[in-house]
Amino acid sequence: MTREEYYMTEALLEAKKALAKDEVPIGAVAVHQDRIIGRGHNERETLKDPTRHAEITAIQEAAHFLGGWRLTDVELYVTIEPCVMCSGAALQARLKRIIYGAKDPKGGGVHSLYEIPSDQRLNHQIEVLGGVLEEECRQLMQDFFRGLRQ
């Protein structure tokens, strides 16, 4: 198992916490110096808050842990490609790298619809790696939405 697969497995555990709450099963972990310093899973329905995406919670926890908003040595592992809001938050936090599992063709702000982390017009760019445990991440989402339709 690679380092990326290990941390994506941790993000998948977070996604399963969201699933247990009937939330869209997306999970995230923030990693600094090979240590998880932030965890998050979707809680929009639970908390009635449109900003409670997995990435936002993980970034907030990481900033609190490090005692500052500049997360230049932090990597964010997310089961699904971050949306525009979360890509923007990652950019504002000055993250070092985003690693995600499956693409989000309807809302992705990293590769699918927009490429916010690599946009040269912005004052910071973030390295991005997609496709880590892609099938597991995609399957969790597909199973969730299939269940909603039935």
Secondary structure, 3 states (H helix, E strand, C coil): CCHHHHHHHHHHHHHHHHHHCCCCCCEEEEEECCEEEEEEECCHHHHCCCCCCHHHHHHHHHHHHHCCCCCCCEEEEEEECCCHHHHHHHHHCCCCEEEEEECCCCCCCCCCCCCHHHCCCCCCCCEEECCCCHHHHHHHHHHHHHHHHC
